[in-house]
Amino acid sequence: MITIPLTTEDLTKVRIAPSALWETVGSFGVLLHHGRHTVHAPWVSRARRVLPGTDLSALLAAMCVERACPDFLTPPPDAPSATFGEELERLRATPPDVVLDEVETLIRVEKEQPGSLDARQERLLEIYVKNPEGSLKRLVDTLRRYYDLAIAPCWSRIHEHLEGDTLKRGQALAFGGVEALLSSVHPKVSYGGGILELDKAYEATIEPAGRGITLVPCVFAWPRVEVLVQPGYRPTLAYGPRGVANLWSSSSPLPMERP
């Protein structure tokens, strides 16, 4: 169970912020670990047709572990209106010591779980330990190439879905208050008495310390709910918005080529 105690000040700083970077990173996780066994199967099929020949090694190294990746890949969105390019530049500015610390922590935690980290995965992650600054630069460049091919052609469809969810959540907040908003985010999320709880397989307490919490609707998070656990970040929770199952079943076909 992950517990997030929210003070009165925190509850005045709850915001909803979609993020193209979160969608991009999340989509690669779907492509790498879930494939056709997901509601995103039509998108996965398209991505596998346009990505061959593209060097994605830096992204593969960072996301080789299925159940976790370093938090620096998905920092809390600064603003709902931030462009993908702006988010990439923010990622590029991540201090190398943050990259090093988060990857080393991930390796250590995964090693504590028997069978969770194999030798190949450890070698891939070690790329970021040996050269955090250079590896981060390659990662940012890789994310740009990947986004252009796999996400940009579908972004208007994704963005429209995210805007619809943001509007509905805003209405829930306006008419039912923060409790109505937080209680309806995800079946594994509950809120009461100033405590937000996430039903997860591990124990953690995240202290917002007056920073509030950011909710990130993310179609590629479905059906999971994800949370940033590193204490240096503003508490951030990503959830799959309602209606994701219909996203790729539109009568409008997915674009097949890069625009």
Residue pairs with C-beta under 8 A, 6 or more apart in sequence:
1 197
1 198
1 199
1 200
1 203
2 197
2 198
2 200
2 202
2 203
2 204
2 205
2 206
2 227
2 229
3 195
3 196
3 197
3 204
3 205
3 206
4 195
4 196
4 197
4 198
4 205
4 206
4 207
4 208
4 213
4 227
4 235
5 194
5 195
5 196
5 205
5 207
5 208
6 194
6 195
6 196
6 208
6 212
6 213
7 194
7 208
7 210
9 210
9 212
10 208
10 210
10 211
10 212
10 213
11 178
11 194
11 212
12 212
13 210
13 211
13 212
13 213
14 173
14 178
14 181
14 182
14 212
14 213
14 214
14 215
15 80
15 212
15 213
15 214
15 215
16 80
16 166
16 169
16 170
16 214
16 215
16 216
16 217
17 76
17 77
17 78
17 79
17 80
17 214
17 215
17 216
18 77
18 80
18 159
18 162
18 163
18 166
18 216
18 217
18 218
19 74
19 77
19 82
19 87
19 216
19 218
20 82
20 83
20 84
20 87
20 147
20 151
20 155
20 159
21 73
21 74
21 75
21 77
21 84
21 87
21 88
21 91
21 143
22 74
22 77
22 216
22 218
22 221
22 238
23 151
23 158
23 218
23 219
23 220
24 84
24 143
24 146
24 147
24 150
24 151
25 63
25 69
25 73
25 74
25 143
26 74
26 218
26 219
26 220
26 221
26 238
27 40
27 43
27 47
27 150
27 151
27 220
28 56
28 59
28 63
28 146
28 150
29 63
29 66
29 69
29 220
30 38
30 40
30 44
30 220
31 44
31 47
31 48
31 150
32 60
32 63
32 64
32 66
33 66
34 40
34 44
35 41
35 44
36 44
36 45
38 44
39 222
39 244
39 245
39 247
39 248
40 219
40 220
40 247
40 248
41 248
42 248
42 249
42 254
43 154
43 248
43 254
46 150
46 154
46 254
46 255
46 256
47 149
47 150
49 256
50 149
50 150
50 256
50 257
50 258
51 146
51 149
51 150
54 145
54 146
54 149
55 142
55 145
56 142
56 145
56 146
57 142
58 127
58 135
58 138
58 139
58 141
58 142
59 139
59 142
59 143
59 146
60 124
61 124
61 125
61 127
61 128
61 135
62 69
62 70
62 73
62 125
62 128
62 139
63 69
63 73
64 120
64 121
64 124
64 125
65 106
65 110
65 116
65 117
65 121
65 125
67 116
68 106
68 109
68 110
69 106
70 99
70 102
70 103
70 106
70 128
71 102
71 228
71 229
71 230
71 233
72 91
72 94
72 98
72 99
72 102
73 91
73 139
74 228
74 236
74 238
75 90
75 91
75 94
75 233
76 214
76 216
76 228
76 233
76 234
76 235
76 236
77 87
77 214
77 216
77 236
78 86
78 90
80 166
82 90
84 147
88 140
88 143
88 144
91 136
91 139
91 140
91 143
92 136
92 137
92 140
94 136
96 132
96 133
96 136
97 132
98 232
99 128
99 132
99 133
99 135
99 136
100 128
100 129
100 132
102 230
103 125
103 128
103 129
103 132
104 129
105 230
106 125
107 117
107 122
107 125
107 126
107 129
110 116
110 117
110 121
111 117
127 135
128 135
128 136
148 258
149 258
151 158
152 258
152 259
153 254
153 255
153 257
153 258
153 259
154 254
154 255
157 247
157 250
157 252
158 219
158 247
161 219
161 241
161 243
161 244
161 247
162 217
162 218
162 219
162 241
164 241
164 243
165 217
165 241
165 242
165 243
166 217
168 242
169 181
169 184
169 215
169 217
172 180
172 181
172 184
173 180
173 181
178 191
179 191
179 192
181 215
182 189
182 191
182 196
183 189
183 190
183 191
183 192
185 215
185 225
185 237
185 239
186 225
186 239
186 240
188 198
188 199
188 200
188 225
189 196
189 197
189 198
189 199
189 225
189 237
189 239
190 196
190 197
190 199
191 197
196 213
196 237
198 225
198 227
198 237
200 227
204 229
206 227
206 229
206 231
206 235
207 231
208 234
208 235
211 234
211 235
212 234
212 235
213 234
213 235
213 236
213 237
214 234
214 235
214 236
214 237
215 236
215 237
215 238
215 239
216 236
216 237
216 238
216 239
217 238
217 239
217 240
217 241
218 226
218 238
218 239
218 240
218 241
219 240
219 241
219 244
219 247
220 240
221 238
221 239
221 240
222 240
222 241
222 244
223 240
224 240
225 237
225 238
225 239
225 240
226 237
226 238
226 239
227 235
227 236
227 237
227 238
228 234
228 235
228 236
248 254
